[in-house]
Amino acid sequence: MRVVSLISTKGGVGKTTTAANLGGFVADAGLRVLLLDLDVQPTLSSYFALTRQACAGAYELLARNERDLERLVSRTSIPGLDLIVSNDDMGQLGTLLLHAPDGRLRLRNLLPIFQAHYDLLLIDTQGARSVLLEMAVLAADLALSPVTPEILAARELRRGTLQLLDDIAPYRHLGIQPPPLRLLINRVHPVSADARQIQQALRQVFGHSGGVQVLHTAVPAIDAYPRAATQQWPVHRVEYRKPSGRAAPAALETLRALAGELFPAWVERFAQVSGRGGRQHGQ
């Protein structure tokens, strides 16, 4: 099971949208995906319609070490895409984990209960430095951070997210390596600088930071993403063909490229995904 945490110490960069659409795309490729919503503002928890609402959620998982998947896991309307909802309405988890001896390692220690059931776990986090964010990073194989295409935003990410990775480096003494960080340039406007120039600028900012890589895939600022959220669908199902006259690729093409960069072992599966609710006809 691959574990990817969507992280940023800055809010509003697109973590939830990325988690929802990446999860929906990978599920449509026939893989088993679990979304874990750790944001106290539970946007991911309401992104997709649910066909089954579990009686428990992230609070029971982390505060009570709940291990019964029937109690924890809700089913979304996307086959193969499950969800553990955020239900820490009072924001108590942060305080509880901060004072627990295993607080920052609790999620990592609970991962075995999901191993046999899922191919991919995507963790959405709050856009602020917290013990929950540190816990999500320490549980991950890979950290993915959307960043908007402004150098000032990139510098802020360097002060926040990269500092977080530096601060958890002592866990190496316990045999826990901080995950590599992938930066996803998000919401690239057609009227802004070319995405390749932005990538080059970001590489200059992060070029001397070990374990950090700017992804080649950039997500354009197109209206398909808010339309998909309104319809409670993954964006590749909403826009699977590029509209005539637009330079930006279709959302399906962007998600396929992004998923292929992050999970190259599954590229052949991703090639079979269409925008009509699953794989290409005849597959």
C-alpha positions in Angstrom: 0.0 0.0 0.0 1.3 3.4 -1.0 0.7 6.2 1.5 0.7 9.8 0.3 0.1 12.8 2.5 -1.2 16.1 1.0 0.6 18.7 3.0 1.2 22.5 3.2 1.5 24.9 6.1 -0.4 27.3 3.9 -4.1 27.0 3.4 -6.0 27.3 0.1 -3.4 25.8 -2.2 -5.6 22.9 -3.4 -4.8 20.0 -1.2 -8.4 18.7 -0.9 -9.1 19.2 -4.6 -5.9 17.3 -5.5 -6.7 14.5 -3.0 -10.2 14.0 -4.3 -9.4 14.1 -8.0 -6.3 12.0 -7.7 -8.2 9.4 -5.6 -11.1 9.3 -8.0 -8.8 8.8 -11.0 -6.7 6.0 -9.4 -10.0 4.3 -8.3 -11.3 4.4 -11.8 -8.0 2.7 -12.9 -9.3 -0.3 -10.8 -7.1 0.2 -7.7 -8.4 0.3 -4.2 -8.1 3.8 -2.7 -8.8 5.1 0.8 -9.1 8.8 1.6 -8.4 9.9 5.1 -9.6 13.4 6.0 -7.6 14.9 8.8 -8.6 18.5 8.3 -10.8 20.0 11.0 -12.7 21.7 8.1 -14.0 18.5 6.6 -14.2 19.5 3.0 -12.9 16.2 1.6 -15.5 14.4 3.8 -18.3 16.0 1.8 -16.6 16.1 -1.6 -18.2 12.9 -2.9 -21.7 11.5 -2.3 -21.7 8.6 0.1 -23.4 5.3 -0.5 -22.6 4.1 3.0 -21.9 6.3 6.1 -19.8 4.7 8.7 -20.6 5.4 12.4 -17.0 6.4 13.2 -14.2 8.4 11.6 -10.8 9.9 12.1 -11.5 10.8 15.7 -12.2 7.2 16.7 -9.2 5.9 14.6 -6.7 8.2 16.3 -8.2 8.9 19.7 -9.5 5.4 20.5 -7.3 3.3 18.2 -10.4 1.9 16.5 -9.4 -0.9 14.2 -12.8 -2.1 12.9 -13.0 -1.0 9.2 -16.7 -1.5 9.2 -17.1 1.2 11.8 -14.4 3.5 10.3 -14.8 3.4 6.5 -17.5 5.1 4.5 -18.2 4.2 0.9 -18.3 6.9 -1.8 -20.3 6.8 -5.0 -17.1 6.1 -6.9 -16.4 2.3 -7.0 -13.2 1.5 -5.3 -12.9 4.8 -3.5 -13.5 4.8 0.3 -13.3 7.5 2.9 -12.6 8.0 6.6 -14.4 11.2 7.4 -13.1 14.0 9.6 -15.3 14.2 12.7 -13.2 16.1 15.2 -15.6 19.0 15.3 -14.1 20.4 18.5 -10.5 20.1 17.4 -9.5 17.9 20.3 -7.2 15.5 18.4 -4.4 17.9 18.2 -4.2 18.4 22.0 -4.7 14.6 22.6 -1.9 13.6 20.2 0.4 16.4 21.4 0.4 14.9 24.9 0.3 11.2 23.9 3.7 9.4 24.1 3.1 7.9 20.6 1.2 11.0 19.3 3.3 11.7 16.1 3.6 8.0 15.3 0.1 6.9 16.0 -1.1 6.9 12.4 2.0 5.2 11.2 1.5 2.4 13.8 -2.1 2.0 12.7 -1.3 1.6 9.0 -1.2 -2.3 9.1 -5.0 -2.4 9.5 -5.4 -1.0 6.0 -2.5 -2.8 4.2 -4.5 -5.8 3.0 -7.5 -3.8 1.8 -6.1 -0.8 -0.1 -3.5 -0.1 -2.8 -3.3 3.6 -2.0 -4.0 5.8 1.1 -4.3 9.5 0.5 -4.3 11.7 3.6 -5.7 15.3 3.4 -4.3 17.7 6.1 -5.0 21.1 7.5 -3.2 24.1 6.1 -1.3 24.9 9.3 1.6 23.6 11.3 0.3 21.0 13.8 1.0 17.7 15.4 -1.6 16.2 13.1 0.4 17.4 10.1 3.6 16.0 11.5 1.9 12.7 12.2 0.6 12.5 8.6 4.1 13.2 7.2 5.7 10.6 9.4 3.1 8.0 8.2 3.7 8.7 4.5 5.9 7.2 1.8 5.5 10.4 -0.2 4.5 14.0 0.7 2.7 15.9 -2.1 2.4 19.7 -1.7 0.4 21.8 -4.2 1.9 25.3 -4.7 0.4 28.2 -6.5 2.6 29.7 -9.3 3.9 32.7 -7.4 7.5 32.8 -6.2 6.4 34.5 -2.9 4.1 31.5 -2.3 7.0 29.2 -3.0 9.2 31.0 -0.5 6.5 30.8 2.1 6.3 27.0 1.4 10.0 26.8 1.9 9.8 28.6 5.3 6.9 26.4 6.4 6.7 23.0 4.8 10.4 22.4 4.4 11.0 23.6 7.9 8.5 20.9 9.1 10.5 18.2 7.2 13.7 19.5 8.8 12.1 19.5 12.3 11.1 15.8 12.1 14.5 14.7 10.8 15.5 13.4 14.3 13.0 10.5 13.8 15.7 9.0 11.6 17.3 7.8 14.8 14.2 5.6 15.2 14.6 4.3 11.6 11.9 6.6 10.2 13.0 8.5 7.2 11.1 11.7 6.3 9.3 11.1 3.0 10.4 12.7 -0.2 8.5 15.8 -1.1 6.9 16.4 -4.5 5.7 19.9 -5.4 2.7 20.3 -7.7 2.3 23.6 -9.5 -1.4 24.2 -9.1 -3.8 26.7 -10.8 -1.6 27.9 -13.6 -3.5 30.7 -15.4 -3.2 31.0 -19.2 -2.4 34.7 -18.9 0.4 34.0 -16.4 4.0 33.0 -17.1 4.5 29.8 -19.0 4.4 26.7 -16.7 7.8 25.7 -17.7 9.3 29.0 -16.7 7.5 28.7 -13.3 8.9 25.2 -12.8 12.4 26.5 -13.6 12.0 29.3 -11.1 10.8 26.9 -8.4 13.7 24.6 -9.1 16.0 27.5 -8.4 14.3 28.1 -5.1 14.3 24.4 -4.1 17.2 23.1 -6.0 19.5 22.8 -3.0 16.8 21.1 -0.8 17.4 17.4 -0.7 14.4 15.1 -1.3 12.4 17.9 -3.0 11.3 17.6 -6.6 9.0 19.8 -8.7 6.7 17.6 -10.8 6.6 18.1 -14.5 2.8 18.0 -14.5 1.2 21.4 -13.8 -2.5 21.8 -13.0 -4.2 24.6 -15.1 -6.7 27.0 -13.6 -9.8 25.8 -15.5 -13.4 25.8 -14.6 -13.7 22.0 -14.8 -12.4 21.7 -11.2 -15.1 23.7 -9.5 -17.7 22.2 -11.8 -16.6 18.7 -10.8 -16.7 19.6 -7.1 -20.3 20.9 -7.5 -21.3 17.7 -9.3 -19.5 15.5 -6.7 -17.5 13.8 -9.4 -13.8 13.4 -10.1 -12.7 16.0 -12.6 -11.6 13.6 -15.3 -15.2 12.4 -15.6 -16.4 15.9 -16.0 -13.8 17.0 -18.6 -12.4 14.1 -20.6 -11.9 16.1 -23.9 -10.1 19.4 -24.3 -12.5 22.2 -25.4 -11.7 23.6 -28.8 -9.6 26.7 -28.7 -8.1 26.2 -25.3 -4.4 25.6 -24.8 -4.7 23.8 -21.5 -5.1 20.0 -21.7 -8.2 18.2 -20.7 -8.5 17.4 -17.1 -8.4 13.7 -17.9 -5.0 14.2 -19.5 -3.7 16.2 -16.6 -4.8 13.6 -14.0 -3.3 10.8 -16.1 0.0 12.6 -16.3 0.0 13.5 -12.6 -0.8 9.9 -11.5 1.8 8.5 -13.8 4.5 10.7 -12.3 3.6 9.8 -8.8 2.9 6.1 -9.3 4.9 4.9 -12.4 4.2 1.2 -11.5 0.6 1.7 -12.4 1.0 3.7 -15.7 -0.5 0.9 -17.8 -3.7 1.0 -15.6 -3.9 4.8 -15.9 -3.7 4.5 -19.7 -7.0 2.6 -19.7 -9.0 5.2 -17.8 -11.6 7.1 -19.7 -13.8 10.0 -18.6 -16.9 7.9 -18.6 -16.7 6.3 -15.2 -13.9 3.9 -15.4 -11.6 2.2 -18.0 -11.8 2.5 -21.7 -14.5 0.5 -23.4 -13.4 -3.0 -24.2 -10.8 -3.2 -21.4 
